[in-house]
Amino acid sequence: MITKAYRRLLIALLFIIGHISFNMTLVSCSDEPDSANFYTFTGEMASDFLKNRPQYSEFTEIVKRAGMMDLLSTYGHYTCFVPSDSAVNIYLSERGLTSVSQLSDEDCDTIARNHLVNNMYTTMEMTQDRLITPNMLGRYLATSQGFDKDSNAVVFLEGTAHIIFELRDDSVENGIMQPIDMVIEKSNSYIADVLRDNADNANHPFTTFYQAMVATGVIEQMALVEDESYNSKSYPKYYYTSDFWKEVAWVPDSKKYGYTVFVEPDEVLSSKYGIAKGDLRALYNKACEIYDPVYPKDVNKEGHSFDNLTDSINPLKRFMQYHVLTRYCAGTADLTPMDVNIGVVQGAFGFDETLINPIEWFHTLLPHTMIKIEKATVTSWLGNATKGERYINRRYDNQFQIEGQHIDPTVEGNVVHDALNGHFFYVDDMVAFSYEVQNSVQDMRIRLDFSSVFPEVMTNGLRFEGDPTQDDNSGVPDDASTPKNGRNYYFPMGYLDGVTFSNCYVVLRRPHINFWSWQGDEWNLFGDYDFEFRIPPVPHSGEWQVRLGFCALPTRGVAQVYFDGIPQGIPLDMTQFLNDEAFLGDRFIFDEGPNDYDNMTDEEKAAEQKVLKNLGAYRAPRSIFHFSTSAKSYFVGNYRTHRRVLCQTYIDCTKDHYVRFRVASDGKQGNNNEFMLDYLELVPKSVYGVDGDGEMEDDL
């Protein structure tokens, strides 16, 4: 594996060689030319570039046979990875062919679409381990940094092809041409097959891990690919107004399923735990050591034994299930909130990385469990971690110093990590839902953006849609087939697992950097809604608060809240602000700095929090903000952005639990009873239960 220090050096070198600077990582797609997004004006379209250079004649023929030359002759924002004739001929030879004419039209379509991305990227922007935008087959291209034979710092694609140093970043009127030295190929295998075919790879074999996946039957739990019965064309566009923005939403184009697997190589199991290659009995014994304290009632049951590895209570099966996320993450960029490079923000979208590590929480195949994944950013909490790297079940703060497992972002040239329905990463230690993880690492405030709550959103590439720096015309919705700034989505009944609703539309608004919405996006309910969703699992049984974070507005409505079918207090009114008399009134300190709030004494903050807590409310976290390209505005100082306690109750960690919102507005209040879901918090009593004078829950 590439060492962390070496990888960071390569990234730095790529920034040095980059000769063009973009304002941001994400670039919007458009059907019209926009001079602000062009690097130079050559007079050529991408189609002209191909036709005018005989060294790319073979790939040009492939694009023609795919019927895509007309597309590349129109305005848009494309990145085209262009293999030379010699690269195409090597590809043909490996397939036993001698000419492009021997390829089928379907082959040409696949090859062409593999090499085309509907966004513009320079090599300087390829600093993560995948491109942010998928190619025209809907697959993400893995990127890594290395050196060519002449010691030039270059970008590798899928671990094999690299962008030619001298020819990189060649701009045309409708995009960027990136000549490469090999044809890019993406596996059409499923994740189960990818694990099987790569388990004995020479670099980092994981034979023991794979054998355990098969023996426990977990490999068979990763079989779903796509719901073929889903037909997006049967659903019309939905026009709506949120605040004063008139917008339009589409249903998702497809309904795919996906999995992400964290793999311990044989070397890790052997060197750290003495488990020899293929010794499933030793791995089972280790699983018993880990999981028996978590599930003590199952120890003496028949399914616990080594002879019943496929049983749902078997420790080895539980061990393997916990390695699998129920969503597709194509690179480490997907594992924590999206990194952006926009003006004053150089890092995770909406996180003050000097105050808090960006964190995500994901469901696993082990029922009623989640994995915590974080990017190490806070200097005082680094411990042995490398800044900017991702870790599993890590908790390094003033209370605990638990290092967790490092996720290796390396893309290997001879190992396939990505599949049609999944991706796998290497880790440097055992991933497990241990007693320590259950009661220490995850005994904390769990905060999730609603786009993280539902795996389908990430698996289907819907979360970070479009250009977050651009607002749409508030008076005229952009309902073109490819909106200039990106799409909003609504979800048909049955699309989101664990969700039921009636008499409403469930809308996901694409991210905007200037919206009072954490990470830029927000979910809205419109209509006479009755909406219920399964909340994420908590790590242990006990008393918990369930909170909703949102931005109150006069155009919003009122809802009655239920937990597991039981009404919870008075209805939640989304038109109420923290400076209303029902809360703090004119005692609320308003500042988006958040300098004025920070200037409050600890005693003043604690006293205010106690008042709000008794009213079932909290200020928004101090660590999150929205922004323009030149300034940040922190949520904690805004009276509209706050958290409300939906319920405070005992939660059984072995069962599913549901929150329901039922419209309680007086008629068609505001914008069709608009109700906002921004982020969810699950808070254990160990966090919210502070009640002494001068004590308070941390405000991060």
C-alpha positions as CSV (number, residue, x, y, z in Angstrom):
1,M,0.0,0.0,0.0
2,I,1.1,3.6,-0.6
3,T,2.4,5.1,2.6
4,K,0.4,8.1,4.0
5,A,3.4,10.4,3.8
6,Y,4.2,9.4,0.2
7,R,0.6,9.8,-0.9
8,R,0.4,13.3,0.6
9,L,3.7,14.2,-1.2
10,L,2.2,13.1,-4.5
11,I,-0.9,15.2,-3.9
12,A,1.3,18.2,-3.2
13,L,3.3,17.7,-6.3
14,L,0.1,17.5,-8.4
15,F,-0.9,20.9,-7.0
16,I,2.4,22.3,-8.1
17,I,2.2,21.0,-11.6
18,G,-1.4,22.1,-12.0
19,H,-1.4,25.2,-14.2
20,I,-5.0,26.2,-13.9
21,S,-7.0,27.1,-10.8
22,F,-10.7,26.5,-10.4
23,N,-12.9,28.2,-7.9
24,M,-14.4,24.9,-6.7
25,T,-14.3,21.1,-7.0
26,L,-17.8,20.7,-8.4
27,V,-18.6,22.2,-11.7
28,S,-22.1,22.5,-13.0
29,C,-23.3,20.9,-16.3
30,S,-25.1,23.1,-18.8
31,D,-26.5,22.9,-22.3
32,E,-25.3,26.5,-22.9
33,P,-21.8,27.9,-23.1
34,D,-20.6,29.8,-20.1
35,S,-17.4,31.6,-20.6
36,A,-16.6,31.6,-16.8
37,N,-16.1,27.8,-17.0
38,F,-13.7,27.7,-20.0
39,Y,-10.0,27.7,-19.6
40,T,-9.1,28.9,-23.0
41,F,-10.9,29.5,-26.3
42,T,-9.4,27.3,-28.9
43,G,-12.2,27.3,-31.5
44,E,-12.4,23.5,-31.2
45,M,-15.0,21.3,-29.8
46,A,-14.2,17.9,-28.3
47,S,-15.3,16.3,-31.5
48,D,-12.9,18.6,-33.5
49,F,-10.0,17.7,-31.2
50,L,-10.5,14.0,-32.0
51,K,-11.0,14.4,-35.7
52,N,-8.0,16.8,-36.1
53,R,-5.5,14.5,-34.5
54,P,-4.6,11.3,-36.3
55,Q,-2.9,9.8,-33.2
56,Y,-6.4,9.3,-31.8
57,S,-8.1,7.9,-34.9
58,E,-8.9,4.5,-33.3
59,F,-10.7,6.1,-30.3
60,T,-12.4,8.6,-32.7
61,E,-13.8,5.6,-34.6
62,I,-15.0,4.1,-31.4
63,V,-16.8,7.3,-30.5
64,K,-18.4,7.5,-33.9
65,R,-19.6,3.9,-33.7
66,A,-21.1,4.7,-30.3
67,G,-23.1,7.5,-31.9
68,M,-21.6,10.1,-29.5
69,M,-19.7,12.4,-31.9
70,D,-22.7,14.7,-32.2
71,L,-22.8,15.1,-28.4
72,L,-19.1,16.1,-28.3
73,S,-19.8,18.7,-31.0
74,T,-22.4,20.6,-28.8
75,Y,-21.8,22.9,-25.9
76,G,-21.5,21.4,-22.5
77,H,-18.9,20.7,-19.8
78,Y,-17.1,17.4,-20.6
79,T,-13.9,15.7,-19.6
80,C,-12.7,13.3,-22.2
81,F,-10.0,10.7,-21.4
82,V,-8.5,10.0,-24.8
83,P,-6.4,6.8,-25.3
84,S,-3.9,6.9,-28.1
85,D,-3.9,4.5,-31.1
86,S,-1.2,2.4,-29.5
87,A,-3.2,2.2,-26.3
88,V,-6.3,1.1,-28.2
89,N,-4.3,-1.5,-30.2
90,I,-2.9,-3.0,-27.0
91,Y,-6.5,-3.2,-25.7
92,L,-7.6,-5.0,-28.9
93,S,-4.7,-7.4,-28.8
94,E,-5.5,-8.4,-25.2
95,R,-9.0,-9.3,-26.4
96,G,-7.6,-11.2,-29.4
97,L,-8.7,-8.6,-31.9
98,T,-6.8,-6.7,-34.6
99,S,-9.2,-3.9,-35.5
100,V,-11.8,-1.6,-34.1
101,S,-14.1,-2.9,-36.8
102,Q,-14.2,-6.2,-34.9
103,L,-15.8,-4.5,-31.9
104,S,-19.6,-4.6,-31.6
105,D,-21.5,-1.4,-31.5
106,E,-22.3,-2.3,-27.9
107,D,-18.6,-2.6,-27.1
108,C,-17.9,0.8,-28.7
109,D,-20.7,2.4,-26.6
110,T,-19.3,1.0,-23.4
111,I,-15.7,2.1,-24.2
112,A,-16.8,5.6,-25.2
113,R,-19.0,6.1,-22.2
114,N,-16.3,4.8,-19.9
115,H,-14.0,7.6,-21.1
116,L,-16.5,10.5,-20.9
117,V,-17.5,12.5,-17.8
118,N,-20.2,15.2,-17.9
119,N,-18.1,17.7,-15.9
120,M,-14.7,19.4,-16.4
121,Y,-11.7,18.2,-14.4
122,T,-8.1,19.3,-14.5
123,T,-5.4,17.1,-13.1
124,M,-5.1,19.5,-10.2
125,E,-8.6,18.7,-9.2
126,M,-8.1,15.0,-9.2
127,T,-6.8,14.9,-5.6
128,Q,-9.3,12.4,-4.0
129,D,-9.5,8.7,-4.8
130,R,-12.3,9.1,-7.3
131,L,-13.8,11.7,-9.5
132,I,-16.8,13.4,-7.9
133,T,-18.9,12.9,-11.1
134,P,-19.5,9.5,-12.6
135,N,-18.7,8.7,-16.2
136,M,-21.5,8.3,-18.7
137,L,-22.0,4.7,-17.7
138,G,-22.8,5.9,-14.2
139,R,-19.6,4.5,-12.8
140,Y,-17.0,6.5,-10.7
141,L,-13.4,6.5,-12.0
142,A,-10.8,5.8,-9.4
143,T,-7.9,8.3,-9.3
144,S,-4.6,8.1,-7.6
145,Q,-1.3,10.0,-7.8
146,G,2.0,8.6,-8.8
147,F,5.0,9.0,-11.2
148,D,5.4,8.0,-14.9
149,K,8.6,6.4,-16.3
150,D,10.1,9.8,-16.6
151,S,9.5,10.7,-13.0
152,N,6.7,13.2,-13.8
153,A,3.9,13.4,-11.2
154,V,0.8,12.1,-12.9
155,V,-2.8,11.0,-12.2
156,F,-3.6,7.3,-12.6
157,L,-7.1,6.2,-13.5
158,E,-8.3,2.8,-12.2
159,G,-4.7,2.2,-11.0
160,T,-3.4,1.5,-14.5
161,A,-4.0,4.2,-17.2
162,H,-2.3,7.5,-16.5
163,I,-2.8,11.0,-18.0
164,I,0.1,11.9,-20.3
165,F,2.1,14.6,-18.5
166,E,3.0,16.7,-21.5
167,L,-0.6,16.6,-22.9
168,R,-2.7,17.0,-19.8
169,D,-5.5,19.6,-19.3
170,D,-5.9,20.4,-23.0
171,S,-9.0,22.6,-23.2
172,V,-11.6,22.9,-25.9
173,E,-14.7,25.0,-26.1
174,N,-16.9,22.4,-24.4
175,G,-14.5,20.7,-22.0
176,I,-11.1,19.3,-21.2
177,M,-9.2,16.6,-23.1
178,Q,-7.0,14.3,-21.0
179,P,-4.9,12.0,-23.2
180,I,-4.1,8.7,-21.5
181,D,-1.7,5.8,-22.2
182,M,-4.2,2.9,-21.7
183,V,-7.9,2.1,-22.3
184,I,-9.9,2.5,-19.1
185,E,-11.9,-0.6,-18.1
186,K,-14.4,-0.9,-15.4
187,S,-15.5,-4.3,-14.0
188,N,-19.0,-5.4,-14.7
189,S,-18.8,-8.0,-11.9
190,Y,-20.9,-7.9,-8.7
191,I,-19.2,-7.2,-5.4
192,A,-19.4,-10.8,-4.4
193,D,-17.4,-11.8,-7.5
194,V,-14.9,-9.0,-7.1
195,L,-14.1,-10.2,-3.6
196,R,-13.8,-13.8,-4.9
197,D,-11.6,-12.9,-7.8
198,N,-9.2,-10.7,-5.8
199,A,-9.0,-12.6,-2.5
200,D,-5.7,-14.2,-3.5
201,N,-4.1,-11.1,-5.0
202,A,-0.3,-10.9,-4.7
203,N,-0.2,-7.5,-2.9
204,H,-2.7,-7.9,-0.1
205,P,-4.4,-11.3,-0.1
206,F,-7.5,-11.7,2.1
207,T,-8.2,-15.4,1.8
208,T,-9.3,-15.8,5.4
209,F,-11.7,-12.9,5.2
210,Y,-13.3,-14.2,1.9
211,Q,-13.6,-17.7,3.2
212,A,-15.4,-16.4,6.3
213,M,-17.8,-14.4,4.1
214,V,-18.7,-17.6,2.2
215,A,-18.9,-19.9,5.3
216,T,-21.2,-17.5,7.1
217,G,-23.4,-16.8,4.1
218,V,-22.8,-13.1,4.3
219,I,-21.5,-13.1,0.7
220,E,-25.1,-14.0,-0.4
221,Q,-26.5,-11.0,1.4
222,M,-24.8,-8.7,-1.1
223,A,-26.7,-9.9,-4.2
224,L,-29.1,-7.0,-5.0
225,V,-28.1,-4.7,-7.9
226,E,-31.1,-2.8,-9.3
227,D,-34.9,-2.8,-9.0
228,E,-35.8,-3.5,-12.6
229,S,-39.5,-2.8,-11.9
230,Y,-38.8,0.8,-11.1
231,N,-39.7,3.1,-14.0
232,S,-38.8,6.8,-13.6
233,K,-40.6,7.8,-16.8
234,S,-43.9,7.0,-15.2
235,Y,-43.6,9.9,-12.8
236,P,-44.1,13.6,-13.8
237,K,-42.1,16.5,-12.6
238,Y,-43.2,18.2,-9.4
239,Y,-43.3,22.0,-9.1
240,Y,-43.2,23.5,-5.6
241,T,-42.2,26.6,-3.7
242,S,-39.8,26.4,-0.7
243,D,-39.4,29.7,1.1
244,F,-39.7,32.0,-1.9
245,W,-37.8,29.7,-4.3
246,K,-40.0,28.3,-7.1
247,E,-38.4,25.0,-8.1
248,V,-39.0,21.7,-9.8
249,A,-38.1,18.1,-8.8
250,W,-37.7,14.8,-10.6
251,V,-37.8,11.3,-9.3
252,P,-34.5,9.5,-9.4
253,D,-33.6,7.9,-12.8
254,S,-33.0,4.5,-11.3
255,K,-33.2,2.5,-8.0
256,K,-29.9,0.8,-7.5
257,Y,-28.6,-1.2,-4.5
258,G,-25.1,-1.2,-3.2
259,Y,-22.6,-2.4,-0.6
260,T,-19.3,-1.2,0.8
261,V,-17.0,-3.8,2.4
262,F,-14.1,-3.2,4.8
263,V,-11.5,-6.0,4.4
264,E,-8.8,-7.1,6.7
265,P,-5.9,-8.6,4.7
266,D,-4.4,-12.0,5.8
267,E,-1.3,-10.0,6.9
268,V,-3.4,-8.0,9.5
269,L,-5.1,-11.1,10.9
270,S,-1.8,-12.9,11.1
271,S,0.5,-10.3,12.5
272,K,-1.9,-8.7,15.0
273,Y,-4.0,-11.7,16.1
274,G,-2.1,-14.8,15.2
275,I,-4.8,-16.0,12.9
276,A,-3.2,-18.2,10.1
277,K,-4.4,-18.0,6.6
278,G,-7.6,-20.0,6.2
279,D,-8.0,-20.7,9.9
280,L,-11.7,-20.0,10.3
281,R,-11.8,-21.7,13.7
282,A,-9.3,-19.1,15.0
283,L,-11.3,-16.3,13.5
284,Y,-14.5,-17.7,15.0
285,N,-12.8,-17.8,18.4
286,K,-11.8,-14.2,18.1
287,A,-15.4,-13.3,17.0
288,C,-16.7,-15.0,20.2
289,E,-14.2,-13.0,22.3
290,I,-15.6,-9.8,20.7
291,Y,-19.3,-10.5,20.4
292,D,-20.2,-12.6,23.5
293,P,-20.0,-9.5,25.8
294,V,-22.3,-7.6,23.4
295,Y,-24.8,-10.5,23.0
296,P,-24.4,-12.5,26.3
297,K,-27.9,-14.0,26.1
298,D,-26.9,-15.9,22.9
299,V,-23.8,-17.6,24.2
300,N,-25.4,-20.9,25.1
301,K,-27.8,-21.1,22.1
302,E,-27.3,-23.7,19.3
303,G,-26.7,-21.1,16.6
304,H,-23.7,-19.8,18.5
305,S,-21.5,-22.8,17.8
306,F,-18.9,-23.2,15.1
307,D,-21.1,-25.8,13.4
308,N,-23.8,-23.1,12.8
309,L,-21.8,-20.3,11.1
310,T,-24.8,-19.2,9.0
311,D,-27.1,-18.7,12.0
312,S,-28.2,-15.1,12.6
313,I,-26.8,-15.2,16.2
314,N,-23.4,-16.8,15.3
315,P,-20.5,-14.6,16.4
316,L,-18.5,-15.1,13.2
317,K,-21.5,-14.2,11.1
318,R,-22.1,-11.1,13.1
319,F,-18.4,-10.3,12.8
320,M,-18.6,-10.5,9.0
321,Q,-21.9,-8.6,8.7
322,Y,-20.5,-5.7,10.5
323,H,-17.9,-5.2,7.8
324,V,-20.6,-4.4,5.2
325,L,-22.4,-1.1,4.7
326,T,-25.8,-1.2,3.1
327,R,-24.8,1.5,0.6
328,Y,-22.4,2.0,-2.3
329,C,-19.4,4.2,-1.6
330,A,-17.0,4.4,-4.5
331,G,-14.1,6.1,-2.7
332,T,-13.1,7.5,0.6
333,A,-14.6,10.8,-0.5
334,D,-18.1,9.2,0.0
335,L,-17.3,8.0,3.5
336,T,-17.4,11.4,5.1
337,P,-19.2,14.6,4.1
338,M,-18.0,16.0,0.8
339,D,-14.8,18.0,0.6
340,V,-15.1,21.2,-1.3
341,N,-12.7,23.9,-2.5
342,I,-14.9,26.9,-2.6
343,G,-13.6,30.3,-1.5
344,V,-13.2,30.4,2.3
345,V,-14.0,26.7,2.6
346,Q,-11.2,24.1,2.0
347,G,-12.6,20.9,3.5
348,A,-15.8,19.2,4.5
349,F,-19.0,21.0,3.4
350,G,-20.4,22.9,6.3
351,F,-18.0,21.7,9.0
352,D,-15.6,23.9,10.9
353,E,-12.7,21.3,10.8
354,T,-10.8,23.2,13.5
355,L,-13.6,22.4,16.0
356,I,-15.0,19.0,15.0
357,N,-14.0,16.0,12.9
358,P,-16.3,15.4,9.9
359,I,-18.3,12.3,10.8
360,E,-20.8,10.0,9.1
361,W,-22.8,7.1,10.5
362,F,-23.8,4.2,8.3
363,H,-26.0,1.2,8.7
364,T,-24.4,-2.2,8.4
365,L,-25.6,-5.7,7.5
366,L,-25.5,-6.6,11.2
367,P,-29.1,-5.7,12.3
368,H,-29.4,-2.6,14.5
369,T,-25.8,-1.4,14.2
370,M,-24.0,1.5,12.6
371,I,-20.4,2.2,11.8
372,K,-18.9,5.6,12.7
373,I,-16.5,7.0,10.1
374,E,-14.6,10.2,10.6
375,K,-11.9,12.3,8.9
376,A,-9.2,13.3,11.3
377,T,-8.9,17.1,11.2
378,V,-8.9,18.6,14.7
379,T,-5.2,19.0,15.5
380,S,-5.6,18.5,19.3
381,W,-7.5,15.2,18.6
382,L,-5.1,13.6,16.1
383,G,-3.4,11.1,18.4
384,N,-1.7,8.6,16.1
385,A,-4.0,9.5,13.2
386,T,-2.9,11.2,10.0
387,K,-4.6,14.5,9.3
388,G,-7.1,14.2,6.5
389,E,-7.3,10.4,6.5
390,R,-10.5,8.4,7.3
391,Y,-11.0,6.0,10.3
392,I,-13.6,3.6,11.5
393,N,-15.0,3.7,15.1
394,R,-12.4,6.2,16.3
395,R,-13.0,8.4,19.3
396,Y,-10.1,10.6,20.3
397,D,-11.2,13.4,22.6
398,N,-11.0,14.7,26.1
399,Q,-12.8,11.6,27.4
400,F,-11.5,8.7,25.2
401,Q,-8.4,7.9,23.2
402,I,-9.5,5.1,20.9
403,E,-7.7,5.1,17.6
404,G,-10.0,2.9,15.5
405,Q,-9.2,1.4,12.1
406,H,-7.5,3.3,9.3
407,I,-9.2,3.0,5.9
408,D,-6.7,2.7,3.1
409,P,-7.6,4.8,0.0
410,T,-5.1,3.1,-2.2
411,V,-6.2,2.1,-5.7
412,E,-4.1,-0.8,-6.9
413,G,-3.5,-1.4,-10.6
414,N,-3.8,-5.2,-10.4
415,V,-6.7,-5.4,-8.0
416,V,-10.3,-4.6,-8.8
417,H,-11.9,-2.7,-5.9
418,D,-15.1,-1.5,-7.6
419,A,-18.1,-3.5,-8.8
420,L,-21.5,-2.8,-10.3
421,N,-23.1,-2.9,-6.9
422,G,-20.3,-2.3,-4.5
423,H,-16.7,-1.4,-3.5
424,F,-14.2,-2.7,-1.0
425,F,-11.5,-1.0,1.1
426,Y,-8.6,-2.4,3.0
427,V,-8.4,-1.6,6.7
428,D,-5.4,-2.0,9.1
429,D,-7.1,-3.6,12.0
430,M,-10.2,-5.6,13.0
431,V,-13.6,-3.8,12.4
432,A,-16.0,-5.0,15.0
433,F,-19.1,-3.9,17.0
434,S,-17.2,-4.6,20.3
435,Y,-18.3,-3.8,23.8
436,E,-15.9,-0.8,23.7
437,V,-17.5,0.5,20.5
438,Q,-21.0,0.0,21.8
439,N,-20.5,1.7,25.2
440,S,-17.6,4.1,24.6
441,V,-17.0,5.0,21.0
442,Q,-20.6,5.4,20.0
443,D,-22.0,6.6,23.4
444,M,-22.1,10.1,22.0
445,R,-24.4,12.5,20.2
446,I,-25.1,10.9,16.9
447,R,-25.8,13.6,14.2
448,L,-26.8,12.6,10.7
449,D,-27.8,14.7,7.7
450,F,-31.1,13.3,6.4
451,S,-29.4,12.4,3.2
452,S,-27.2,10.0,5.3
453,V,-30.2,8.4,7.0
454,F,-31.5,6.8,3.7
455,P,-28.8,4.6,2.0
456,E,-30.6,4.9,-1.4
457,V,-29.7,8.5,-1.7
458,M,-25.9,7.9,-1.7
459,T,-26.1,4.6,-3.6
460,N,-27.9,6.3,-6.5
461,G,-25.6,9.4,-6.5
462,L,-28.3,11.9,-5.5
463,R,-26.7,13.5,-2.5
464,F,-24.3,16.2,-3.9
465,E,-26.1,17.1,-7.0
466,G,-25.2,20.1,-9.2
467,D,-23.4,23.3,-8.5
468,P,-23.9,24.5,-4.9
469,T,-22.6,28.0,-5.6
470,Q,-25.4,28.7,-8.0
471,D,-29.0,29.6,-7.1
472,D,-31.8,29.1,-9.6
473,N,-34.0,31.8,-10.8
474,S,-36.5,32.1,-8.0
475,G,-39.4,33.0,-10.3
476,V,-38.9,30.4,-13.1
477,P,-38.0,26.8,-12.3
478,D,-35.3,25.4,-14.6
479,D,-37.1,22.2,-15.8
480,A,-34.8,21.4,-18.7
481,S,-33.9,17.7,-19.0
482,T,-30.4,18.7,-17.7
483,P,-30.9,21.8,-15.5
484,K,-28.0,24.2,-15.6
485,N,-27.3,24.0,-11.8
486,G,-28.5,20.5,-11.0
487,R,-31.6,18.6,-10.1
488,N,-33.9,18.4,-7.0
489,Y,-35.5,15.1,-6.4
490,Y,-38.7,13.7,-5.0
491,F,-39.2,10.1,-3.9
492,P,-42.1,7.8,-4.8
493,M,-43.6,5.6,-2.1
494,G,-41.5,2.5,-1.7
495,Y,-38.2,4.0,-3.0
496,L,-36.8,4.7,0.5
497,D,-36.5,1.7,2.8
498,G,-38.2,2.0,6.1
499,V,-40.3,5.0,5.0
500,T,-44.1,5.2,4.6
501,F,-46.1,8.3,3.7
502,S,-49.4,9.5,2.2
503,N,-50.9,12.7,0.8
504,C,-47.6,14.5,0.2
505,Y,-44.4,14.9,-1.8
506,V,-41.1,14.1,-0.2
507,V,-38.5,16.4,-1.8
508,L,-34.7,16.5,-1.6
509,R,-33.4,20.0,-2.5
510,R,-29.9,20.0,-4.0
511,P,-27.1,21.7,-2.0
512,H,-26.7,25.4,-2.0
513,I,-23.7,26.9,-0.1
514,N,-25.9,29.9,1.1
515,F,-28.9,28.0,2.4
516,W,-29.5,27.7,6.1
517,S,-29.3,23.9,5.7
518,W,-26.5,21.8,7.1
519,Q,-24.2,20.6,4.2
520,G,-26.4,22.7,1.9
521,D,-29.2,20.3,1.2
522,E,-32.6,19.9,2.8
523,W,-35.6,17.6,2.8
524,N,-39.1,19.1,2.6
525,L,-42.6,17.6,3.0
526,F,-45.4,19.2,1.0
527,G,-49.1,18.6,1.3
528,D,-51.4,17.0,4.0
529,Y,-48.5,14.8,4.9
530,D,-48.4,11.7,7.2
531,F,-44.8,10.7,7.0
532,E,-43.1,8.0,9.1
533,F,-39.5,6.8,8.9
534,R,-37.3,4.2,10.7
535,I,-34.7,6.0,12.8
536,P,-31.1,4.9,12.7
537,P,-30.2,2.3,15.4
538,V,-28.7,3.4,18.7
539,P,-25.7,1.4,20.0
540,H,-27.1,0.5,23.4
541,S,-30.5,0.5,25.1
542,G,-31.3,3.3,27.5
543,E,-32.7,6.8,27.7
544,W,-32.2,8.9,24.5
545,Q,-33.3,12.2,23.1
546,V,-34.3,12.3,19.4
547,R,-33.8,15.8,18.0
548,L,-34.6,17.5,14.7
549,G,-32.4,20.3,13.3
550,F,-34.1,22.7,10.9
551,C,-34.5,26.3,9.8
552,A,-37.7,27.9,10.9
553,L,-39.5,30.2,8.4
554,P,-42.9,32.0,8.2
555,T,-43.7,29.9,5.1
556,R,-43.5,26.6,7.0
557,G,-46.1,24.6,8.8
558,V,-46.9,22.6,12.0
559,A,-46.7,18.8,12.6
560,Q,-47.7,16.4,15.4
561,V,-44.8,14.2,16.3
562,Y,-45.1,10.5,17.2
563,F,-42.5,8.0,18.4
564,D,-43.4,4.4,17.8
565,G,-47.1,5.5,17.3
566,I,-47.3,7.5,20.5
567,P,-47.9,11.2,20.3
568,Q,-45.1,13.4,21.7
569,G,-46.3,16.6,23.4
570,I,-47.7,19.6,21.5
571,P,-47.2,19.9,17.8
572,L,-43.9,21.2,16.4
573,D,-44.4,24.7,14.9
574,M,-41.8,25.5,12.2
575,T,-42.7,29.2,12.2
576,Q,-41.3,29.7,15.7
577,F,-37.9,31.3,16.2
578,L,-35.6,31.2,19.2
579,N,-36.1,34.9,19.7
580,D,-39.9,34.4,20.0
581,E,-41.3,35.0,23.5
582,A,-42.1,31.3,23.8
583,F,-38.3,30.7,23.9
584,L,-35.7,33.4,24.7
585,G,-37.4,36.5,23.3
586,D,-35.0,39.5,23.1
587,R,-32.5,37.7,25.3
588,F,-31.4,35.8,22.2
589,I,-28.0,37.0,21.0
590,F,-28.0,37.1,17.2
591,D,-24.8,37.0,15.4
592,E,-23.6,34.8,12.5
593,G,-20.0,35.2,13.4
594,P,-20.4,33.5,15.9
595,N,-18.3,36.1,17.8
596,D,-21.1,37.4,20.1
597,Y,-22.1,33.9,21.2
598,D,-18.4,33.0,21.8
599,N,-18.1,36.1,23.9
600,M,-20.7,34.8,26.3
601,T,-19.2,33.3,29.5
602,D,-19.4,29.6,30.1
603,E,-21.9,30.3,32.9
604,E,-24.1,32.4,30.6
605,K,-24.1,29.7,27.9
606,A,-24.9,27.0,30.4
607,A,-27.8,29.1,31.9
608,E,-29.2,29.7,28.4
609,Q,-28.9,26.1,27.4
610,K,-30.8,25.1,30.6
611,V,-33.7,27.4,29.8
612,L,-33.9,26.1,26.2
613,K,-33.5,22.5,27.3
614,N,-36.5,22.9,29.6
615,L,-38.5,24.1,26.6
616,G,-37.4,21.2,24.4
617,A,-35.0,23.3,22.2
618,Y,-31.3,23.9,21.6
619,R,-29.3,26.4,19.6
620,A,-27.8,24.9,16.4
621,P,-24.3,23.5,16.8
622,R,-21.4,25.9,17.0
623,S,-19.4,23.8,14.5
624,I,-21.6,24.2,11.4
625,F,-22.1,27.0,9.0
626,H,-23.2,28.1,5.6
627,F,-21.2,30.4,3.5
628,S,-20.5,32.6,0.5
629,T,-17.2,32.3,-1.3
630,S,-15.8,35.1,1.0
631,A,-17.4,34.6,4.4
632,K,-18.9,32.0,6.8
633,S,-22.2,32.4,8.7
634,Y,-22.5,30.1,11.7
635,F,-25.8,28.4,12.6
636,V,-25.4,28.9,16.3
637,G,-25.9,32.6,16.0
638,N,-29.1,32.5,14.0
639,Y,-32.5,32.4,15.8
640,R,-34.1,30.4,12.9
641,T,-31.6,27.5,12.9
642,H,-32.1,25.5,15.9
643,R,-32.8,22.0,17.2
644,R,-36.1,20.7,18.8
645,V,-36.5,17.7,21.0
646,L,-38.9,15.3,19.3
647,C,-39.0,12.9,22.2
648,Q,-37.0,11.8,25.2
649,T,-37.6,8.1,25.9
650,Y,-36.3,4.7,26.5
651,I,-35.0,3.1,23.2
652,D,-34.4,-0.7,22.9
653,C,-31.3,-1.1,20.7
654,T,-32.4,-4.5,19.5
655,K,-35.6,-3.2,17.8
656,D,-36.7,-0.9,15.0
657,H,-38.1,2.4,16.1
658,Y,-40.1,5.0,14.0
659,V,-40.7,8.7,14.1
660,R,-43.9,10.0,12.4
661,F,-44.8,13.5,11.4
662,R,-48.5,14.2,10.7
663,V,-49.7,17.6,9.4
664,A,-51.3,19.8,12.1
665,S,-51.3,23.1,10.2
666,D,-54.4,25.2,10.0
667,G,-55.4,24.7,6.4
668,K,-52.8,25.0,3.7
669,Q,-50.4,27.0,5.9
670,G,-47.4,28.7,4.2
671,N,-46.1,26.8,1.2
672,N,-48.5,23.9,1.2
673,N,-47.7,23.0,4.9
674,E,-44.0,22.8,4.1
675,F,-42.1,20.9,6.8
676,M,-38.3,20.8,6.8
677,L,-36.0,17.9,7.7
678,D,-32.4,18.9,7.8
679,Y,-30.5,16.8,10.3
680,L,-31.3,14.2,13.0
681,E,-29.7,13.8,16.4
682,L,-29.8,10.8,18.6
683,V,-28.5,11.8,22.0
684,P,-27.8,9.4,25.0
685,K,-28.5,10.5,28.6
686,S,-24.8,10.5,29.2
687,V,-24.6,13.6,27.0
688,Y,-27.9,15.4,27.5
689,G,-28.4,14.5,31.2
690,V,-26.2,17.4,32.6
691,D,-28.2,19.3,35.2
692,G,-25.8,20.9,37.6
693,D,-25.3,24.6,37.9
694,G,-22.7,25.9,35.4
695,E,-22.8,22.5,33.5
696,M,-23.9,22.1,29.9
697,E,-23.8,19.7,27.0
698,D,-21.0,20.6,24.6
699,D,-22.2,23.0,21.9
700,L,-20.3,21.5,19.0
